[in-house]
Amino acid sequence: MKNAVNTLFCAAVLSLAACASVEPGPDLIAQSLSNPTRTDAHRERDARSQPEIILGLLDLQRGESAIDIFGGGGYYAELMAGVVGPEGSVVLHNNTPYSRFVEKANQARYVDNTVPAVSLLKSEVDDLKLAPNSFDAALMVMSYHDLHFYAPERGWNKTDTALFFGQVNKALKPGGRLVVVDHSAKAGSGNSAAQDVHRIDEEFAKQEITANGFELLAESDALRNPDDDRTKMVFDKSIRGKTDRFVLVFEKQ
């Protein structure tokens, strides 16, 4: 179990200074965050996303491989690429509904003007097209709830979540990590809030993911907001970018 004890401690105290013994360590993460090629939009997001904590929980090393599932415009994919370095690799994944919003920009940034270590993958939830044992870590940020969102007119059909997580599990190497960040819904609401307000119950997430081949290693309160009553749509101007978010760290069983 790769650095499990250290990561549990770091997640509990939420202090990068206390995680000096955990690779990649704050230096590589800080270097990735300060990369001058990052966009202004990505830099503006840092304050509300606290990526230094999320990257630390992924526990990526130089030369490793990672996938940003439903990664949108590549905010985290670029940061992970900075950590694994040119000898590593990062896949920025989107399905058809996500791609509609980011495909042109991602083509321009990651293909026509290549960002090292980032490659694009467009695939659907029922066939992610991931090779077995190919990734050291996987990340899902504010997208897990969409597995329980249904809008066929927009390309979101009912998802077989067991099939989805089975594919992710097989694609991870032994001991590989899955970090999930999402908008928290009211306790006990299960997956019902995913449809109307794009949130999901944290305990539901734990139960579903651990039932599909993963062990819960750690949790972080870094993105909590006690002022969010967890009832508003996440795109509501009064709460957008400030929702109460849970952070869960899993390991492949």
C-alpha positions in Angstrom: 0.0 0.0 0.0 2.0 3.0 -1.4 2.7 5.5 1.4 -0.8 4.8 2.9 0.2 5.7 6.5 1.8 9.0 5.4 -1.1 9.9 3.3 -3.7 9.2 6.0 -1.8 11.5 8.3 -1.4 14.2 5.7 -5.1 14.1 4.9 -6.0 14.3 8.5 -3.9 17.4 9.2 -4.3 19.0 5.8 -0.7 20.3 5.9 1.7 20.0 3.1 4.5 20.8 5.5 3.7 17.7 7.4 4.0 15.6 4.3 7.7 16.2 3.5 8.4 12.5 3.4 5.6 11.7 0.9 6.7 11.9 -2.8 6.2 13.9 -4.9 6.5 16.5 -2.1 5.7 20.1 -2.1 8.7 21.1 -4.4 7.5 19.2 -7.5 3.9 20.3 -6.9 5.0 23.9 -6.4 7.0 23.7 -9.6 4.0 22.4 -11.5 1.8 25.1 -10.1 4.3 27.8 -11.0 4.8 26.6 -14.6 4.7 29.7 -16.8 2.8 27.9 -19.6 -0.4 27.6 -17.4 -3.3 29.7 -18.5 -4.6 32.6 -16.5 -8.0 30.8 -16.1 -6.3 27.8 -14.6 -4.2 30.0 -12.2 -7.4 31.8 -11.1 -8.9 28.5 -10.2 -6.1 27.5 -7.8 -7.4 29.4 -4.8 -10.8 27.6 -4.8 -9.5 24.2 -5.8 -6.4 23.9 -3.6 -4.7 21.6 -6.1 -1.6 21.2 -4.0 -3.7 19.1 -1.6 -5.3 17.0 -4.3 -2.0 16.4 -6.0 -0.5 15.3 -2.7 -3.2 12.8 -2.2 -2.7 11.3 -5.6 0.9 10.4 -4.5 2.3 10.5 -8.0 6.0 10.0 -8.7 8.2 11.1 -11.5 7.8 8.9 -14.5 4.4 7.5 -13.5 1.1 7.6 -15.5 -2.2 9.0 -14.6 -5.7 9.7 -16.0 -8.0 12.7 -15.5 -11.4 11.1 -16.0 -14.0 13.6 -17.4 -11.2 16.1 -17.1 -12.8 18.9 -19.1 -10.3 21.5 -20.1 -7.3 19.8 -18.5 -6.8 21.9 -15.3 -5.6 18.9 -13.3 -4.2 16.9 -16.3 -1.6 19.7 -16.8 -0.7 19.8 -13.1 -0.3 16.0 -13.0 1.9 16.2 -16.1 4.1 18.7 -14.3 4.6 16.2 -11.4 5.2 13.1 -13.4 7.5 15.0 -15.8 8.4 14.3 -19.4 9.3 10.7 -18.6 5.7 10.1 -17.3 2.3 10.4 -19.0 -1.1 11.8 -18.4 -4.3 11.1 -20.2 -7.0 13.8 -20.3 -10.3 11.9 -20.8 -13.7 13.3 -21.8 -16.8 11.6 -23.1 -19.0 13.1 -25.8 -21.1 15.3 -23.5 -18.0 16.8 -21.9 -16.2 17.1 -25.2 -18.8 19.4 -26.6 -17.6 22.1 -24.3 -13.8 21.7 -24.5 -12.9 19.8 -27.7 -11.7 22.8 -29.8 -9.7 24.3 -26.9 -8.2 21.0 -25.9 -7.2 20.3 -29.5 -5.5 23.7 -29.7 -3.7 23.3 -26.4 -2.8 19.7 -26.2 -2.4 18.6 -29.8 -1.7 21.6 -32.0 0.4 23.3 -29.3 1.5 20.2 -27.3 1.7 20.3 -23.5 4.3 17.7 -22.6 3.0 14.4 -21.2 -0.7 15.1 -21.8 -2.6 13.1 -24.4 -6.3 13.3 -25.2 -8.8 10.4 -25.0 -12.5 10.6 -26.0 -14.4 7.6 -25.0 -17.8 6.7 -23.4 -18.6 5.4 -20.0 -19.5 1.9 -21.2 -16.3 1.5 -23.1 -13.5 3.8 -21.7 -10.9 2.1 -23.9 -8.3 1.9 -21.1 -5.6 -0.7 -21.2 -5.3 -3.0 -18.2 -2.7 -2.0 -15.5 -1.7 1.1 -17.3 -2.2 3.9 -14.7 -0.7 4.6 -11.3 -3.5 7.0 -10.4 -6.9 8.2 -11.6 -8.7 11.4 -10.7 -12.4 12.4 -10.9 -13.2 16.0 -10.0 -16.8 17.2 -9.8 -17.8 14.6 -12.3 -18.6 11.4 -10.3 -22.2 12.6 -9.8 -22.7 12.7 -13.5 -22.6 8.9 -13.5 -26.1 9.3 -11.9 -27.3 12.1 -14.1 -29.8 11.2 -16.9 -30.4 13.4 -19.9 -30.5 11.3 -23.1 -31.2 14.3 -25.2 -27.7 15.6 -24.1 -26.0 12.3 -24.5 -26.2 11.2 -20.8 -27.8 7.8 -20.7 -28.2 5.6 -17.7 -24.7 4.5 -16.5 -23.9 1.0 -15.4 -21.6 2.2 -12.5 -20.4 -1.3 -11.7 -19.2 -1.6 -15.3 -17.6 1.9 -15.2 -15.7 1.4 -12.0 -14.7 -2.1 -13.1 -13.0 -0.6 -16.1 -11.2 2.0 -13.9 -10.1 -0.7 -11.5 -8.7 -2.8 -14.2 -6.9 0.1 -15.8 -5.1 0.9 -12.5 -1.9 -0.9 -11.5 -1.8 -2.8 -8.2 -1.9 -0.3 -5.4 -3.1 2.4 -7.8 -5.1 5.3 -6.4 -8.5 6.8 -7.3 -9.1 10.3 -5.9 -12.7 11.5 -6.1 -13.8 15.1 -5.5 -17.4 16.1 -5.7 -20.2 18.5 -4.6 -21.7 17.2 -1.4 -25.4 16.7 -1.2 -27.6 16.4 1.9 -26.8 13.4 4.1 -29.0 10.4 3.3 -30.0 11.7 -0.2 -28.1 9.0 -2.0 -27.8 9.8 -5.7 -31.1 11.7 -6.0 -29.6 15.2 -6.0 -27.4 14.4 -9.0 -30.3 15.0 -11.3 -31.5 18.4 -10.2 -28.6 20.1 -8.4 -25.6 18.1 -9.6 -24.6 16.9 -6.1 -24.2 13.5 -4.5 -24.2 12.2 -1.0 -20.7 11.4 0.3 -21.7 8.2 2.1 -23.4 7.0 -1.0 -20.2 7.6 -2.9 -18.1 5.7 -0.4 -20.5 2.7 -0.5 -20.7 2.6 -4.2 -17.0 2.9 -5.0 -15.9 0.5 -2.2 -18.5 -2.0 -3.5 -16.7 -1.9 -6.9 -13.2 -3.0 -6.2 -11.7 -0.1 -4.1 -10.7 0.4 -0.5 -11.2 3.8 1.1 -7.8 5.0 2.3 -8.3 8.6 3.4 -10.6 11.6 3.4 -9.8 15.3 3.3 -11.8 18.3 4.6 -9.8 20.8 2.5 -12.7 21.8 0.3 -15.4 21.9 2.9 -17.7 24.9 3.2 -20.1 24.8 6.2 -21.9 27.8 4.9 -23.2 25.7 1.9 -26.6 24.2 2.9 -26.1 21.7 0.1 -29.5 22.4 -1.5 -28.6 24.8 -4.2 -27.7 24.0 -7.8 -23.9 24.0 -8.0 -24.1 26.6 -10.9 -26.1 29.0 -8.7 -24.2 32.3 -8.7 -24.4 32.5 -4.9 -22.5 29.2 -4.4 -20.7 28.5 -7.7 -17.0 27.7 -7.0 -17.7 27.6 -3.2 -19.7 24.5 -2.8 -19.1 22.1 0.1 -17.0 19.4 -1.5 -15.8 16.0 -0.3 -12.4 14.5 -1.1 -12.0 10.7 -1.0 -8.9 8.7 -1.6 -9.3 5.0 -2.7 -6.9 2.3 -3.6 -7.4 -0.6 -6.0 -8.0 -3.8 -4.2 
